[in-house]
Amino acid sequence: ARHRFESLLNLKYIEVVVGKAMSGHPRKWSILGILFLIRCFSGVQFQSIAAVSSDFIDGFGISLFYYGVIFASFALPGAIISLPGSAAALKWGSKRLMHWSVGLMLAGSVITVFGQSAEMQYLARIVAGTGAALITVIIANILTEVFDRKNMATAMAIYICSWPFGFSLALVFLPPLYSAWGGMVGLGVIGLAFAMLW
């Protein structure tokens, strides 16, 4: 059990995926599949509070305007750190930055589940959105290195579909989980998904 826990902390899944991508591993479609899952879970996280908007507003006693501010704060970091994120990937490497990015999204999920105030939910969206923005840059960089010109259009199309696919999953599955488990516990499924990838 200890060995499994240590493997989880060492980020084995992402290390294998990104490491093989950087070395030109021939199993590029398998790599794309795992990157698809990472981006898909990011889409689920983005849409998570929208899927339970009524309960979220009532539970935290906030106005529709403030709910909109919290929801949109997920995308705010992307407008600020996209270009610096590209420079960071060149400086520290895509593998290390991928670790940090998924870690930020996992931290955002944890804050979402245990945050007891609207301010904590706002913080959760900022933290998770920062990780999601970095991942968007990193995955695009990996795909350009792994796929040749012949397969690039197909790979990018699959990659782009992962984001709205995550939206759909959130809208279908999160409301019943939220209703069944109560509070923000249902949204902890997102954190569990990131923990498995981490």
Contacts in CASP RR format, 6 or more apart in sequence:
PFRMAT RR
TARGET T0000
AUTHOR 0000-0000-0000
METHOD contacts of the structure
MODEL  1
ARHRFESLLNLKYIEVVVGKAMSGHPRKWSILGILFLIRCFSGVQFQSIA
AVSSDFIDGFGISLFYYGVIFASFALPGAIISLPGSAAALKWGSKRLMHW
SVGLMLAGSVITVFGQSAEMQYLARIVAGTGAALITVIIANILTEVFDRK
NMATAMAIYICSWPFGFSLALVFLPPLYSAWGGMVGLGVIGLAFAMLW
8 195 0 8 1.000
8 198 0 8 1.000
11 99 0 8 1.000
11 102 0 8 1.000
11 198 0 8 1.000
13 34 0 8 1.000
13 196 0 8 1.000
13 197 0 8 1.000
13 198 0 8 1.000
14 38 0 8 1.000
14 95 0 8 1.000
14 98 0 8 1.000
14 99 0 8 1.000
14 102 0 8 1.000
14 197 0 8 1.000
14 198 0 8 1.000
15 95 0 8 1.000
15 99 0 8 1.000
17 31 0 8 1.000
17 34 0 8 1.000
17 35 0 8 1.000
18 94 0 8 1.000
18 95 0 8 1.000
18 98 0 8 1.000
18 138 0 8 1.000
18 142 0 8 1.000
19 25 0 8 1.000
19 95 0 8 1.000
20 27 0 8 1.000
20 31 0 8 1.000
21 28 0 8 1.000
21 31 0 8 1.000
21 94 0 8 1.000
21 142 0 8 1.000
21 145 0 8 1.000
21 146 0 8 1.000
22 94 0 8 1.000
22 95 0 8 1.000
22 142 0 8 1.000
22 145 0 8 1.000
24 145 0 8 1.000
24 146 0 8 1.000
25 31 0 8 1.000
25 146 0 8 1.000
28 146 0 8 1.000
28 147 0 8 1.000
28 151 0 8 1.000
28 155 0 8 1.000
31 142 0 8 1.000
31 146 0 8 1.000
32 143 0 8 1.000
32 146 0 8 1.000
32 147 0 8 1.000
32 155 0 8 1.000
32 158 0 8 1.000
32 159 0 8 1.000
33 158 0 8 1.000
34 197 0 8 1.000
35 139 0 8 1.000
35 142 0 8 1.000
35 143 0 8 1.000
35 159 0 8 1.000
35 162 0 8 1.000
36 158 0 8 1.000
36 159 0 8 1.000
36 161 0 8 1.000
36 162 0 8 1.000
37 162 0 8 1.000
37 197 0 8 1.000
38 102 0 8 1.000
38 135 0 8 1.000
38 139 0 8 1.000
38 197 0 8 1.000
39 135 0 8 1.000
39 136 0 8 1.000
39 139 0 8 1.000
39 159 0 8 1.000
39 162 0 8 1.000
39 163 0 8 1.000
40 162 0 8 1.000
40 163 0 8 1.000
40 165 0 8 1.000
40 166 0 8 1.000
40 169 0 8 1.000
41 105 0 8 1.000
41 166 0 8 1.000
41 190 0 8 1.000
41 193 0 8 1.000
41 194 0 8 1.000
41 197 0 8 1.000
42 105 0 8 1.000
42 132 0 8 1.000
42 135 0 8 1.000
42 136 0 8 1.000
42 163 0 8 1.000
42 166 0 8 1.000
43 132 0 8 1.000
43 162 0 8 1.000
43 163 0 8 1.000
43 166 0 8 1.000
43 167 0 8 1.000
43 170 0 8 1.000
44 166 0 8 1.000
44 167 0 8 1.000
44 169 0 8 1.000
44 170 0 8 1.000
44 174 0 8 1.000
44 190 0 8 1.000
44 193 0 8 1.000
45 74 0 8 1.000
45 105 0 8 1.000
45 108 0 8 1.000
45 109 0 8 1.000
45 128 0 8 1.000
45 132 0 8 1.000
45 170 0 8 1.000
45 190 0 8 1.000
46 74 0 8 1.000
46 75 0 8 1.000
46 129 0 8 1.000
46 132 0 8 1.000
46 163 0 8 1.000
46 167 0 8 1.000
46 170 0 8 1.000
47 166 0 8 1.000
47 167 0 8 1.000
47 170 0 8 1.000
47 171 0 8 1.000
47 174 0 8 1.000
48 112 0 8 1.000
48 170 0 8 1.000
48 174 0 8 1.000
48 187 0 8 1.000
48 190 0 8 1.000
49 56 0 8 1.000
49 67 0 8 1.000
49 70 0 8 1.000
49 71 0 8 1.000
49 112 0 8 1.000
49 121 0 8 1.000
49 125 0 8 1.000
49 187 0 8 1.000
50 71 0 8 1.000
50 170 0 8 1.000
50 171 0 8 1.000
51 170 0 8 1.000
51 171 0 8 1.000
51 174 0 8 1.000
51 175 0 8 1.000
51 178 0 8 1.000
52 174 0 8 1.000
52 175 0 8 1.000
52 178 0 8 1.000
52 187 0 8 1.000
53 67 0 8 1.000
53 71 0 8 1.000
55 178 0 8 1.000
55 183 0 8 1.000
56 67 0 8 1.000
56 121 0 8 1.000
57 63 0 8 1.000
57 64 0 8 1.000
57 67 0 8 1.000
59 183 0 8 1.000
60 117 0 8 1.000
60 118 0 8 1.000
60 121 0 8 1.000
61 118 0 8 1.000
62 70 0 8 1.000
62 118 0 8 1.000
66 118 0 8 1.000
69 122 0 8 1.000
70 118 0 8 1.000
70 121 0 8 1.000
70 122 0 8 1.000
70 125 0 8 1.000
71 125 0 8 1.000
73 122 0 8 1.000
73 125 0 8 1.000
73 126 0 8 1.000
73 129 0 8 1.000
74 125 0 8 1.000
74 126 0 8 1.000
74 128 0 8 1.000
74 129 0 8 1.000
74 132 0 8 1.000
75 129 0 8 1.000
76 126 0 8 1.000
76 129 0 8 1.000
77 126 0 8 1.000
77 129 0 8 1.000
77 130 0 8 1.000
77 131 0 8 1.000
77 132 0 8 1.000
77 133 0 8 1.000
78 129 0 8 1.000
78 130 0 8 1.000
78 132 0 8 1.000
78 133 0 8 1.000
78 136 0 8 1.000
81 130 0 8 1.000
81 133 0 8 1.000
81 134 0 8 1.000
82 133 0 8 1.000
82 136 0 8 1.000
82 137 0 8 1.000
85 97 0 8 1.000
85 133 0 8 1.000
85 134 0 8 1.000
85 137 0 8 1.000
86 137 0 8 1.000
86 141 0 8 1.000
88 97 0 8 1.000
88 134 0 8 1.000
89 97 0 8 1.000
89 137 0 8 1.000
89 138 0 8 1.000
89 141 0 8 1.000
94 138 0 8 1.000
94 141 0 8 1.000
94 142 0 8 1.000
97 134 0 8 1.000
97 138 0 8 1.000
98 135 0 8 1.000
98 138 0 8 1.000
99 198 0 8 1.000
100 131 0 8 1.000
100 134 0 8 1.000
101 130 0 8 1.000
101 131 0 8 1.000
101 132 0 8 1.000
101 134 0 8 1.000
101 135 0 8 1.000
101 138 0 8 1.000
102 131 0 8 1.000
102 135 0 8 1.000
102 194 0 8 1.000
102 197 0 8 1.000
102 198 0 8 1.000
103 131 0 8 1.000
103 194 0 8 1.000
103 198 0 8 1.000
104 127 0 8 1.000
104 128 0 8 1.000
104 129 0 8 1.000
104 130 0 8 1.000
104 131 0 8 1.000
104 134 0 8 1.000
105 128 0 8 1.000
105 129 0 8 1.000
105 131 0 8 1.000
105 132 0 8 1.000
105 135 0 8 1.000
105 191 0 8 1.000
105 194 0 8 1.000
106 191 0 8 1.000
106 194 0 8 1.000
106 195 0 8 1.000
106 198 0 8 1.000
107 127 0 8 1.000
107 128 0 8 1.000
108 124 0 8 1.000
108 125 0 8 1.000
108 127 0 8 1.000
108 128 0 8 1.000
109 124 0 8 1.000
109 128 0 8 1.000
109 187 0 8 1.000
109 188 0 8 1.000
109 190 0 8 1.000
109 191 0 8 1.000
109 194 0 8 1.000
110 191 0 8 1.000
111 120 0 8 1.000
111 121 0 8 1.000
111 123 0 8 1.000
111 124 0 8 1.000
111 127 0 8 1.000
112 121 0 8 1.000
112 124 0 8 1.000
112 125 0 8 1.000
112 128 0 8 1.000
112 184 0 8 1.000
112 187 0 8 1.000
112 188 0 8 1.000
112 190 0 8 1.000
113 184 0 8 1.000
113 185 0 8 1.000
113 186 0 8 1.000
113 187 0 8 1.000
113 188 0 8 1.000
113 191 0 8 1.000
114 120 0 8 1.000
114 184 0 8 1.000
115 121 0 8 1.000
115 124 0 8 1.000
115 184 0 8 1.000
139 159 0 8 1.000
140 159 0 8 1.000
143 152 0 8 1.000
143 155 0 8 1.000
143 156 0 8 1.000
143 159 0 8 1.000
144 152 0 8 1.000
146 155 0 8 1.000
147 155 0 8 1.000
173 189 0 8 1.000
174 186 0 8 1.000
174 187 0 8 1.000
174 189 0 8 1.000
177 186 0 8 1.000
177 187 0 8 1.000
177 189 0 8 1.000
178 184 0 8 1.000
178 186 0 8 1.000
178 187 0 8 1.000
180 186 0 8 1.000
END
